[in-house]
Amino acid sequence: MLDNKTKFVLDHFESSKSYYTPLREKIRDWDWLFYGIREIPKYKWQSNIADPTTYEAVMVILSKIMNNTFSKTPPFEVYGREESDEQYASLIRDLISYQFEKCGFRSKYSLFVLQSLVRGTSIAKTYWKKDTKRITYREPIEQPVIEMIPDQMTGAMMPQVVGQEIVGYDKKKKSVDMYDDPYFEVVDIRDFFPEPDATDTNGTMIHRTYKTLDELKKLGIYKNLGDIKGDGVTDSGEWDYDHPRLNNIGLSSPEGHRAFSEIDKQKKLGKTIEILECHCKYDMDGDGKLEDCIFTVANRNVLIRAIENPFYHGESCFVKIVYEPVLNEFFGRGVCEIAEDMQNELNDKRNQRLDNINLVLQPVMKYVEGMIHPALIKNFRYAPGAKLAVRDINASSWDRPPDVTMGVHKEIQDLKKDIQETLGAVPAISPSANSNEVHRNTSGIMLLQGMAGERLKPVVELMDEMGLKKIVEKFHQLNQQFITEDRVVRILGEKGANYKRVPMEAHQSLVDFIPAGTKEMANKEMKLMQLLRFTEVVSKIPKFNIAVNYPEIGKEFTSLFGFVNKNFIKNEQEILQAQVEEKKEELVKTMFEQKVKGQESATKPQDPKAQMSGQGGGANQMRKMMSSTRGGM
């Protein structure tokens, strides 16, 4: 007989799972679309190519989002709400930045964003993680070093201890905190079950995980572990989703392929147990008021945890981002959903084209029955130089289908372009092989990149607001609750590592967090575009061009591109020398051209008046060039 709390969890789980089953099936289709997986065709000779256009678009958008979000380190700014809070703002920023580094935040955030692009919605979980391990270490065994030293009073030689020496090592064990900080974990959206009418993460949410009995015991927060029934997933439910990439390369789920020792089999320490962790509102004490609670059910039959929300912030520990939000709906739209129809059409076009080519190159053979020996027909292989013995030259013929591939190539290119433009992954970011789409003008490239950036800017801002900002806030709230002593953090910079002490009272400061990457990247792109345009315009104005300080413009360019090497720009003396060398080369080239023209004119009869007036002569030309060279230098 299940208790009320266990029944409450299971009822909500089955309700959510049943309601969102069609969506979970579509998620499978979007995963296949992204990974380039297709159903096996009916006939082996049929082509089965998956065009990677949607994959390319996803990765282009992902790189744009990541480059914008992490254009600064750390990717957020901290500001005190009052003047008294501002003194600790930079220390709070440095602490959370260090904690991001410890938990591998950037790589996990990339997966967080990638899931939202492919599946439309992504979920992450923030909580305090403490990982303690028993380690073996060597403790030195020391013994005193005794030497005979003369006594200061009597002069007699007396033994005295002059130091310690290590004579060996003793192996010992101790418990060490390997991790004791906030943690960020990406949740597979297929293992997350919101209520059917949910629009955010504040209602009843169930997170499904799979852990071994040994892992549950080591956490030390669960009870009734001995009452768990069943040998694993097959008794608690099922793996109700596949692993498309593993299946595509011929691998199945790892469950059932693990090797266990005899003690594991006896105690079932290594068997996988399904864990349903339900975050909900429930009247725990029967006072008629709902409390924020966490219920944990193992293998759908045993309640192993039932507590009120342990976090002081009293909020959900889940963070949600979407690629494209949908009004009054929990799940958003992703890149694969938007491009699904066009991508399927593109795949069909490419495969139909290849199938048509195969049928044209390997046509159907028609033959008059009885005119060719059956064994020859059975063993005949269409190949260059193949021979087929027939009694009559008209006994066989080839039936070729019409070639319909002439216009398909253009249709394929048009579909690719439609997908790129629909998603914002335009050729300005991802140039195609078509020379017409490769922009030769630098400012043109920057302008189109800026336009593509504007298209994705709302997406980046939305993800920064829904994701990054919420995660940083939860890290700070967890620090306020669990840090009970001063912390020393390492700050990495251009000059190496720097260490700062974060006092305990810093965590009580009231601060606000603002994502820095979007604003920073937008400002850089705008300045770069303006500077490029300015340089092109002034270069066409002779007098104004002379007054422009190009070395300083070059320094500004290198700064906007993010380069810190100041040697990219020459000093004034080097620039002057380069100008002199350039003038010399122009002078030599001009003199050579004049010499060639003089030799050509010497072989032709010249007008006596032209010779007397000096036109066409080299002397005046030489004087003009020398005077212009001196003036330019």
N, C-alpha and C positions, 0 to 999 in steps of 0.2 A: 504494500500500500504506500503510495507516494504521499509525502507531506505536502502541505499547501504551497510552500515556497517552491519546491521542485516542480509541482504541477503548474504553478504560475509561469516559471521559466519555460517549460516544455510547450505550454499552450501558446505563448508568444513566439517561440521559435518556429513551431509548425505553421502558425498563421503567417509569419513573415516569409518563411520559405515557400509556402504554397502560393502566396500572392506574387512574389517576385520570380517565380520559376521561368516565365517567358523572358524576362529581362536577363536572367542568368544564361539562358540559351543564346540570346543575342550577344552576350559578352563572349561566349565561345566563338561565335562567328567573327566578332571584331578581333579577337586574338588570332584567329586563322588568317584574317586579312592582313594583320600587321606582320605576322611571321611568314607569310607567303605559303600557307598550307591550303591545299585544295583537295576536294573529294577525288578518289581514284576514278579515272574515266572508265566507261563501259568496255571499251576495247583497248588493247595494249598499244595499238599503233597510234592512238589519238594523243595529241600534244596536251601537256598538263602544266603549262608555265604560269607562274604567278608574277605579274609585273610588280616591281618594287616602288612604284611612284608614291603610294600612300606611306610606305615605310620611310622613303626619303623625306617626304613632307613632315612626318612626325619628328624625325631626327633634326631637321632644319629648325622647326619650331622649338623643340626641346633645347637645342643649343642657344637659340635666341633668348629664351626665358632664363636659362642658367647663366648666360653671360650678362644679362641685365641684372638679375638678382644678386649675383656674386661679383659685380664689377668693383666692389669695395670689400675690404676685409677689416672688421666683420661686416656682414651685409645689413647691419642695422645701426641706428643711432639711439642713444639714451639721453633723455632730458628730464631733469627734475621738475616736479609739479610746482614746487615752491623753491625759494632761494636756498633754504636750508638743505633741500634734497639734492641740489646740484653738485655739491662737493663730492658725493659718492657716485655720481652718474657714470663717470669714466671707469671707475673700478668695477661697477656692475657690468658694464659693457665688456671689459677685459675678462671677467670671470666667466660670463656666458659664452664668450668667444672661445675660451679655453675648453669649456665643457663641450661645445660643438666639435672641437678638434678631437677630444677624447672619444666621443661616441661615433665618429665618422659621419658627421652630419651631412656634409656636402654630397657624398656618394649616395646616401640614403634619400636625401631630398631629391636627387635626380630620379631615383626610382619612384618616389612619391609623385613627382610631376609627370613622369612617363606613363604611369597607370592612369592618370586623369586624361592624358591625351588619347590613349588607346581605348579606354573604357568609359570615358566621360566623367567619372568620379573617382576620387582617391581618398582613402582614410589612413590616418596615422594615429599612433597612440603615444602619449607622453606620460611617464611615471618615474618614480624614484627607484633606481635599481642599485642593489647592494650585492656584490658578488664576492664571496669569501671563499678562499681556497686554502687547503692544507698543503704547504710546500715543505720540501726538504732543503736544509741549508747546512753549511759547514761552519761549526763554531771552533775557533782556534784553541788548542790546548797549550797553555803557557806555563812555564816554570821559571823560577827566579835564577838570575845569573849572579853567581857569588865569586868574588875575587878577593885575594889577600892584599889588604891595603894597610900601610903603616898607621898606627894610632898617633893622633896629633899630640897626646900628652906623654905617652911612654915611648913612642917610636917602634913599639912591637908590632909585628905583622898580625893583623886581625881580619877574619873573614867578614865581608860586608856585601849586601845585596846592591848591585849596581844597575840592575835593569831586569827586563823579562825577555825570554826568547820563546818562539813558537816551536814546539817539538812534535806537533801533529794536529789532526783535526778530528772533531767528533761530529758525526751526523746527527742532526736533530730535526724535529718537525715543529711548525708553528702555523697558526692561522693568520692569513694576510688578506686585507681588503684589496682585491684587485680592481674593484670599481665601486664607487660610492657617490654617485652624482645623478642628476636627471638623465633620462634616457629617451631616445626617439626611435620608434619602431614603425615601419610601414606595414599596414594591414592589407592582406589580399581581400579585395572587395567581395569576392565570392564567399569569404568567411565572415562577412559582416551582415547582420540581419536587423534592419530598423523596422519600426512599425509601418504598416501599410500607408498610414496617413501622415507620416513624419515628413517634415520639411527641413529639419536641422538635427543636430546631435544631442539635443536636450531631453528627448523623450526616452522611451524604453529601447535600448540598443543591446544586441547580443553579439559578442565576439567569440567565434569558435576557433580553438587552437587544438593542437595534438601534442601531448606530452607523455613521457614515460612515468611510471610510478616512482622511479628513482629521482627524476627531476622534481616531482611534486613533493617528495619527502625532503629534498635538500632546501626547497624554498621555505619550509617551516611555517607556513601560514594556513595550511589546510588540515582538516580533521576528517575522521571517518574514512580514511584511506583504505583501511582493512575491509570495509564493507563494499568496495567497488566490485561489481559483478561483471562477468564477461571477460574474454581474452583480448579485447581490443576493439578496433573500429568496426569490425564485421558484426559485433554484437551490439554496438551502441548506435549504429547508423550505417553509413556507407560513404565512400569517397564519391560524393555526388557531383563532382566535376573532374574533367580529365586534365592532363598536363600536355597541351598541344605540341609544344616543342619537343618534349621527351618522346611522345608517341610518334612524332614525325621522323625522328632518328632511330626509331625501333626500340626505345626503352619504355618500360612500364613504370607504375608508381613504385617507389622504394619500399613501401609497406609489403611485407611478406618475403623480402629478400635479405633481411638482416640476419646475422649469425649471433646466437645467444649462447652463453655458457650454461652449464647445468644449474648453477645457483640462480641465474637469471630466470631460467624456465621454472624453477621451483617457486621462487618468490614473485615471479612476474614483474621484475624490476624493469625489464627492457621492453615490455609490451606497450604499444601505443594506446593511449586513453584519450577519448574525445572529451574536451573541456568546453562547456558553455558558460561563459562569463557574462552575466546579465546586469547591465547598469539601468536602474529603474527607480521609480517612486513607489514606496510600499509602506503600509502602516505596520512598522515593526513591533511597537509596544502596545498596540491596540487602543491608543488614545484618540482615534478618529482623525489623526493628522498624518499626512504622507511624508516620509523621510526619504532622502536620497540614499539608495542602498546598492550594494553589490552582492549578488547571489552567484555562486559557482556550483555547477552540476557536472558530475563525472559520469560518462557513459550513459547519460540520460536516465539514471536511476538513483544516484546518491548525491545528496547535498553536502558538499565538503567545505563550504564557506558561506556565511550569511552575516554581513556587517553593514553598518552605515558607512556612507562615503568617507574614507579615511583622510581625504585631502582637505586641508583647511580652506582652500579656495571654493569648495562646495560645488564645483563645476564638473562637467564631463571631461574625461581625460582624452577624448577623441577630438581630432581636428580633421575637417573635411575641406577639400578643394574640388572645383569643377572647372573644366575647360570652357564650357558655355552653359551658364545657369538657365534653368527653366522655371518659370514663375510657379510657386506653390508646389514644387516637386522636390524630392530629396536628391534624386539622381539627375545629373546634367548630361549634356551631349558632348561627345568626344570627336576627335578628328576622324576616326574610322567610321563612326556612325554617319557623319556628314558626307564622307566620300564613298560610302559603301556601294551605292548604285553605280556611280561612275567607275569605281575600281573594278567591279564585277563586269561591267561592259567592256572595260579596257582589257581585262583578262580574256574575255570571250573573243574579242577582236584579234588579239595576238594568237590565240590558239586556233581560231578558225583559219587565219592566214597560213599558219604552219601546216595545218591539216590539208588545206587546199594544195600547198606546195608538194606535200608528200603524195597526194593522190595524182598530181600532174606528173611527178617524176616516177612514180611507181603505179602505172595505170592497171586497170583490170584487163586480163587477157580473155578474149572470146575465141572459141575454137569449135569446129564442126565435130560433133561426137562421132567416133569411129575412124576419123582421119588421122588421129594422133594416138599413139600407144598410151594407155592410162598410166603406166609406170613413168613415162617421160613427163607427163603432166604433174604427177605427184612430186617428183624429185627436181623439177625445174626451178631454178632460182634466177630471178631477174638481176642481171649484173652485166657490166661492160664485157663484151666479147663472148657472152653466153650463146650457146648453139641449141637449136631445137629442131629435131628431125621431123619433117612433115611429108605426107604423100602428095599434097597439093599446096601450092604457094598461097592459095586463098583459104586454106584450112584454118588459119588463126588470124586474129587482128587485135589491136589494142584500143581499149575504150578509155579515152582521157576526158576528165571533166573540164569545163571551161576555167580558165585562169581568172580569178576574181580578186587578185591581190593588188591590182594597180592602184586603186584609191584607198586601200585599207591603211597604208602607211601614213597618209595624211590624216586620216581619221584617228589613228593612234596618237599622233603628235598633238592633234587638237584636244583629245581627251586628257592627255598629260597636262597640257596647258590649262584646261578647265579645272582640273583638280588643284593645281598649284595656285591659281588665282582665287579659287573658292576658299582655300585654306589660308591664304596669305603667304604661302611659301613660293614666292614669285621668282622668276629667273634672275632678278637683281641679287637675290641671296643665293640661289642655286642655279647657276648658268647651265644651259643645255649645250649640246654639241653643235647646235645650229648657229652658224656664224652671225646670223641676223639678230640673235638674242644676246650676243656677247658685246657689251657696250664698251667702245674704245675710249670714250670720253670719261675722264676721272670724275669730274663733277656729276656727270650723268649717272655713273655707278652709285656715288654717294647719295644723290637725290633719290634714286629708286630704292636704295637700301633704307634711307630715311623714311620713305613712304611705306615700305614693308614693315619697318619698325613701328610706325604709327598705327598700322593695322593690328599689330600684336600688342601694342602698348596697353590697351584695356585688359587683355588677358593677363599680362604680367602684373599689372596693378591689382587685379582681382586676386590672383594667387598669392601675391605678397600680403594683401590685406587679410584674406581668409586663412592662409597657411603660415607664412613666415612670421608675421606679427603675432598670431595666436600662439605659435610654438615658443617664441621668445618670452611671451608673457607667462606661459605655463612653467617654463624653466625658472623664471624669477620667483614665481609663487612657490614652487617646490623648494627652491633655495631658502626662502623665508621660513618654510616649515621644518626642514630637515637639517640645515647647517647650524651647528651649535658651537662653533669655534672659529677662530680666524683661519683663513685659507691663504696659501701662497700660490699664485698662478704664474705660468710662463707665457711671456709675450714674445713672439717671433717677429723680427723686423729686418731691415736691410743690414743693420750692424750686428746681427746675431740675436741671441736670446736675452731677454730682460725679465726680471722677476719683481712682482708686486705683491704686497700683502693686502688682503681684503679683510678689514675688520668685521667682527660679528654685527655691529650696529649698522653696517652699510645695507644689509638686507631689509631693514625696516623702512628704508627710504621709499617714498612714493614717486615713482618715475613712469614715464611714458616711452614706448618703443616705436620708432618710425623706420620702416624699411628704407635703406639708403640707395640701393642699386638702381631702381627705376629712374629716380630723379637724376642721379649721377650720369647714367648712360644717355638719357635723353639730352641733357645739357652738353655732353661731349659730342654727340652726333650733330646737334644743331650748330655748335661752334665750328666743328670740322667742315660742315657744309658751307657755312658762311665764309670761312677762311679760304676755302677752295674757290668759291665764287669770286671773292674779293681779289684773289691773286690773278685769276683769269681776266678780270675786268681791267685792273690797273696795268697789266702787262701790255694792253693795247693802247694805252695813253702815254705817248713818248715822254713828255715833260714830267708827268706825275710818276711815271715808272722810275725815273732817275731818283726821285725823292724817297722811294720806298726802301725801308731797311729789310732786305730779304734775309739776312742772317737771323734777325729776331723772329721773322715769320717762320723760318725753318725750325727754330727752337720751339715755337708754339706748336708746330706740326708734330714734332717728336713727343712733346708732352701730351698732346691730345691722343696720340696713338698708344700712349702708355710706355714709351721707351724712356729709360733713365740714363742711357749712355750719352753724355754731353759731347763726346768726340764725333758724333754724327755731323755736327756743324763745324766748319772750319773757322779759325779766328780771322781777324781783319787782314793780317799780313798774308796769310795763306790765300785768302780770297783775292787780294790785290795781285799776288803772284800768278794765280790762275787766270786772272783777267789779262795780264801781260802776255802769258803764254798763248791764250786764245787769240789775242790781237796779232801776235807773231805768226800763228798758223794761218790766219785770214790773209795777212800781208803776203806770205810766201805763196799761198794759193792764188791770190790775185795776180802777183808778178808772173807766176807760171802761166796763167791763162793769157796775160797780156803778151808774153813771149811767144806763145803758140799762135795767137792772132797776128803778131808782127811777122812771124815766119810765113803765115798764110798770105798776108797782104803783100809781102815782098815778091811773091811769085805771080802777082796780078798787077796790071798797069793801074797806077793811081792818078787821081786828078791833081794837076800841079797846084791849083789854088788851095786844095786841102792840105798839101804838104807845106805851103808857105804859111798858112794860118796856124799850123801846129795841131790841127784836129787829127785825132787818131794816134798822135805821138805818145810815147811812154813817159816823157819828162813831167808834163803837167799832171798826168794821172798819179805819178809817184809822189809829187809834192802834195797833192790833195790827200792821198792816203796817209802820208806821214803826219800831216797837220791834224787829220781826224783822229789818228792814233794817239797823238800827244794830248789832244783835247779830251778824249775819252778816258785817258789814264790820269 
